[in-house]
């Protein structure tokens, strides 16, 4: 299977038109029948015995002149699915998802890796600088642990210092989350174009994602609120049950522990259920031009008949990326410890922040690309999207 030749960005035929994303809309009309690879090729000079008017009745038809006796005629041979881009346009296997993800990254590394690494590294540096007053003060604590014990007069100053530190950490976390959301949308666009055999420059990707930023942020906030509301309700119910059990006496602590364990398992199951059912909402916002509410409903419908497949694939890519991050993160932690001993905690924190941003910038494209291909696979399976994509690829 050969890698498609990237189109020339200067070629007008390769630039997106006004209906560039219409092929992703669920209501797109099916294309007129054409030889896109799903149908058997027409071979001249061979006709089916049932349709050849010149063949006398009851006589065995001759073998076509280009085939050996017993050979399957070319018109009946299996034809592979068309592949204008990084994956074949048919239901995708796990191998197709991984292979297509890395093909998309190799096809457009400037968007898939370069921009992601740069943005997340910069935000990590900003977060490290915000926390620098806190980390710098740790140098004195390391050299003199007794200095960390405050006097009564210093408690107010200590509380103010901790509040400012937590505020800085919160700002850093919010910036990272918003950057991740925006980058995920840009990566979804890049992977979707790679499926069609198109390489989208960074500037064009940003121009196309910009009108969808508010909806993308909105669907992320709605998803968080839904999951948080369910978590709060679950915690309240568990707390009420624990109060009732503990009120029964000392012998009830064993039951209380059991309730806590069961509650954690149930809340984890509920979180996985919601995360799986809403996983395609951000991608629907970007590729189908939907608002937050419609995108959530769209994701819910797409995963209604394929919940376990989507869950398994999402858990698998999460495990793979987590193992990779854990291995590299161990090296970063060791390097941070060496820098701390050689210089200062503050410098080690800044360097660790940069390295953490770089790691996140390499992991995010893999996760976003894999989930985008999962979305395309579900639409191919449920909505016969493959012929529409084949026609769109031919029009590029």
N, C-alpha and C positions, 0 to 999 in steps of 0.2 A: 504494500500500500504506500503510495508516494505522497509526500507532503505537497499541498497545493502551492503554486507559485504566487507570491504576494502581488496584488495589483499595484500598478504605478499610481501613487497619490496624485501625480500631476495629470493623470488621465481623467477627463471629465466623466467617462463612463463609470469610473470607480468611485466617484464622489456620491454621497447620499442625496437622495431627492427629498421632496417635501413629504412623501409617504413612506419614509425610510422605516418607520416602526409599525406601519399598518399590518405588515405580515404577521406580527405577533398578536394582533387583536383576535379574540376568540370568534368574532363574527366574520372573519375574512372569508371571501368566497373561495371555493375549491377551484383549482386551476383546470383548464381544459386538458383533456388527455393528450399527452405527448410522451415521446421516448425519453424518459428521465432515468431509466435504469430499473424501474419497478416492473416494466413489461418486457416480454421476450423480444429480441430483435427480429425484424422481418428479413428473411433470407430469400433472394430471388431464385427462382427455379425449383422451389420445393413447395408442394401443396399437400394438404392433408388428404388421406384416402377418402374421407367422408365428404370432401367438398370438390374433388377433382372430377369434372363432368366427362373428361375424355377416358376415364378408367372404366373398362367393362365391368358389369356387375359380377360378383363372385370371384373375380381374379385378384390375386395378391398383388398389391402395388409394388413397383420396382423400387429398389433402394436409390435414393438421390445420388446423382452422379459424382458428388464430391465426398460421399460418405462410404466407409467400408461396411460390408454386411454386418448387421447387428449393432452398428454405432448409433447413438442417440442423435437425431437430426439437430442441427444448430439452433433452430427456432424453439426447440423444447429444452435447451440447456438452461441451467440456472444462471441468472445474471445478478451480480452483487448490487447492493443498494448504492445509490449515488453518494459521493463524498466530495462536495465542493470545498469543504473546509477541514476542520480538525477532527470531526467525528462523522461516521456514516449516518445518513438520514434514515434511520430505522430505530426500533427500540434498542436502547443502549444497555450493555452489560457493565459490570463493575470494571472490567478491564478497559472498556471504551471510556468510562468516566475518568479514570486515572490518566489514561493515555491522552484523552482530549484535553484535560486540564493542563498537562505539561506541554502539549503541543501549542495550546493557546498562549502559554507563558513564553515559550521560545519564539513564537511568531511575532509577539509584540512586547518585548521586554521593557521598553521605555515606559509603557503604561502599567503593565502588570507587575513589574518589580521596581523599576527606577523611581517612579513618582510615589509609589506606596512607601518605599523605604525612606525617601527623603522627607515626606510629610510626617510620618510617625516618629522618625528620629528627631526632627525639629520640635515636635510636641513633647517628646520625652525630655529633651534638653530644657524646654520651658518649665516643665514640671519639676525637674531637678533643681533649677535655679530658684523656683518658688520655695522649695523646701530647704534651700541652702542654709538659711539661718539656723534651722533646727539641726541639720546634720553637722554644721560647723561647731555647734556647741557640744556635740558628742565627743569632740577631740579632748576637751577638758575632763569629761567624765571618764574617758578611757585612761587618761594619765592619772587622775585623782578621783576614784570612785566616791570618796567622802564628800567631794564638792557637789555631788548630785543630790545630797540630802538638803532640802531647803529649810531655812528658818521660817518662823511664823510670819515675819514681815515680808518674806519673799513669796508667800502662797498666792497673793493676788497677781503678782507679776508672772508667776509660773502659769496660772490659769489663763492669763491673757496671751502668753506665749504659745500655749498649747492650742488655744482657740484659733489663733492666726495660722498655726501650722496645719490644723485640720481644714481650715478654709482654703489654704493653698493646695492641699492634696485634693480637696473636692473640685476645685477649679481645674486642676490638671486632669482629673478623671473625666470631667464633663467634656473638656476639649478633646481628649482621646476618643471618647465615645462618638462625638459628632464627626470627628475626622474619619473614624472607622465606618460610619454610616455612609458618608459621602464617597469614600474610596470604594466601598462595596458596590455602590450604584455604578460608578465608573467602570469597575472591573466587570460587572454584569454586562454592560454595553459592549465592552471590548471582546468578551467571550462570545456573546451572541453574534457579533460581526465575524469573529473567527470561524464560527460554524458555517457561515455563508462564504468563507474564503476571502474575507476582506480584512485588511489591517488598518485600524483607525488611528490616526495620529492623536497625540495628547491634546492639542488645541481643539480639534473637532470633538473629541470625547467630552471635554469640559463644556463646550458650547451646547452639546445635546443634553448633558445631565443638568445644566444650570436651571432650566425651567421646572425641573422635577424635584429640586432640593427641598422646598417647603413640604411637599407631599411625602418625600422620603423621610424627612425628620418627623413629620406628623405620624406616619405609620409606625415608626420606631417608638415614639412616645406612647401611642395607643397600645402597642404590644406590651410595653413595660407596665402600663397602668393595669391592663387586664391580668397579667401574671402577678403583679404586686397585690391587687385586690383579692385574688384567689388565695395568695399566701397569707394575707392578713386574716381573712375569714377562717382559714385552717388553723392558724395560731390561736385565734380567739376560742374556737371550739375546743381545741386541745387544752387550753388553759382552764376552761370551764370544767372539763372532765377531770383534770388533775386536782383542781380545788375540791371537787366532790369526793375524789378518791382519798386524798390526803386527809380530809376532814374525818375520815373513818377511823384514824388511829395509826400507830406505828406499823402495824402489820400490813398496811396498805402501800408501803413504799415500793414493794416488789411489783405490785400492779401499776404503780405510777411509772416506774422505769419501763415496763412493757408497753404502756400507752405511748410514752415518748418515742420509743424505737419504732413502733407501728406508725406513729404520726409522721416521723421523718421519712419513712418508706412511702407512705401515701402521698405526702407533699412532693417527693421526688418524682413519683409516677405522674402526678397531675402536671408538674412542670414539664416533664418530657412530652406528655400528651399535647399540652398547649403549644410548646415550642415546635413540635412536629406539624401540628395543624396550621400554624401561622408562618411556617418557614418561608413560603414563597411570596408573602405579602410585599416585601421590599422589591423583589424582582418584578412582580406584576406592576408596581408603581412605575418602574423605569421602562420596562419593555412594552407594556400595554397602556401606558398613559392613564392610569387609574388613580383616583383619589384614595386616601387612607382607608375609609370605610369599605369601599368596593374592593380594594386590594385584599383586605382581611377576609372578606367573604369569598373572594376568588381563590385564595389559598386554602380556605376551609373546604371548598368544593373539590379542588384538585387532589387533596389528600384524603378525601372521604373513602375512596375505594382502593387506596394504595398506602394506607397508614403504616403498615408493618414494613413495607419495602422502603418507604421514605425514612422511617425511624432507624432501620438497620443501617442504611447507607449514611445517614447523618451521624450516627454514633460511631461508625467505622472511621469516617474522615476526622471526627473529633479525636478519637483515640490515636490515629496516626500522627496528627499534628501535635497532640499533647506529648506523645513520646519524643518526637523530634525536638520540641521546645524544651522538654525536661533534660534531654542529653546536652543540648547546646547551653541551656541555662545553668547546668552544673559547672561548665567551664567558665561562664561569665561570673558566677558566684566565687569561684576560686580566684579568678583574676581580680575581682573586687577586693577580696581579702588581702591579696598581695599588695595592691595599690594602697589600701588603708594602712598597712604596716609600714610601707615605704614613704608615704606622703601624709595624707589627711583623709578623714572621713568625707569631707565635702567634695574633694576632687574625685574620690572613688565613687560617690553618688552620681556625679555628673557623667563620668565615663560609663558607669553601669546603665544610666538612663539612656545614653546614646546607643549602647549595644542592645539594650532591650528594645528600643524603637526599631533598630535594624532587624532584629529577629522577628518582631511583629510584622514588619514590612515584607518579609519573605513568607511568613505563614499565611497572612490574610489573602493574598492572591490565590493560594492553593485552595483554601476553604471557599472563597467566593466563587472561583471558577468551577469547583466541583458541584456546588449547590446550584449554580446557573445551569449546568448541564443536566442535573437532576430535574430541574424545572422543565427544560426542553424535552427530556425523555418522557416525563409524565404527559406533556401535551401531545407528543407523537403517539403515545399509547392510547390516550383517551380521546383525542380530537383529530387524529390523522393529520398532524401538522407537517409531516414530511413532504408531501407533494407541494404544499404551499412554499416551504423553504427551498425546495429544488427549483421551483419557478423563479423565486426571488433571487436565488444565486445566479441563474442564467441571465437575469436582467441587469446584473451589476456590470 
